[in-house]
Structure formats: structure tokens, C-alpha cells
């Protein structure tokens, strides 16, 4: 896997990956604004197994904004996310709050290169793949990355958080 996205694909996520020396591959596709699911759209556009494509969801655990990274065909188990972070209660973050805190738009929120580092949990299913796809920081742009590298660059906890 080569770390050589096109200069026009430069996003905070890609800048952070370059700075960390993490190898990844950039994949872009034309985003359809009528798509029902950003993640499933990415899987179809990239002709990738939906089990390898992960979405980044923002939640609030005991008052703290956190990140959950789960397969696009699943959903985030909020209780499991709270448990993984040593919290008691979790709820999904408001879309506006997520966008302001990350610097990304909904459908393009990357777990990498956010305005502020947030505690992150990656679903343990990611470990079954040599590489997975996560948002590259905008709609229609994905980063293909080894799960261990994603965990390292985000300082994530790995736990079962998907249903």
C-alpha cells in the first residue's frame, strides 16, 4: 500500500497520516447527494465488501465527545461504547456538534485528523481484514488503511461496539 494520494485529495486526515508515516491508499468516487447511506454508497462505488468499509460515528459518553468506528452495515452499540471507554452512559452526538468538533461534514467525518483528538474505539471486527476503508475527510473520499495503523494513529481502544 502506497501513501501517495493526489494533491487535490489533501485533507486533514491525509495530512495526519503522512505526518505519522502511516501507509494508506486514497480512493475517490463521485458522491451521489441522494444516497441513503454514505457508507454503503462508498462500499458500492469502490466495489468493496461492506464488511471492510467502516463509518465514523460521534457519540457523547458521560458528557465527553467520543468516536466509534464500526462497519457500515452495522450500527453503534452505545452501551458497549460507554463500557469500552469506562463510562456509564452514551448517546449519539448532535450532527452540528460533531461537525464543529471534528472540522468535517456529516458523511465525511474521518476518525483521523480531527480538529481535536477525541477518545476513539474501533470495532474489533476490523482486525479480520488486512485493510479497511474509513472516510478520508470528505464525502466521496476514502482511506484504505491497515486496522493496526488506524488504531495506532487514533490511539484507539479496540472493543466490540458494533451490532
RAQUIZI-V93706 format. One record per helix or strand of 2 or more residues. SS is the DSSP state (hx for helix, st for strand). FROM is the first residue (numbers start at 1). LEN is the number of residues. If there is no record, write none. Layout:
{{SS:FROM:LEN} {SS:FROM:LEN}}
//
This chain:
{{hx:7:3} {hx:12:9} {st:25:4} {hx:38:9} {hx:50:3} {st:53:9} {st:64:8} {hx:78:7} {st:90:3} {hx:95:8} {st:119:5} {hx:124:5} {st:132:7} {st:141:5} {hx:147:8} {st:157:3}}
//
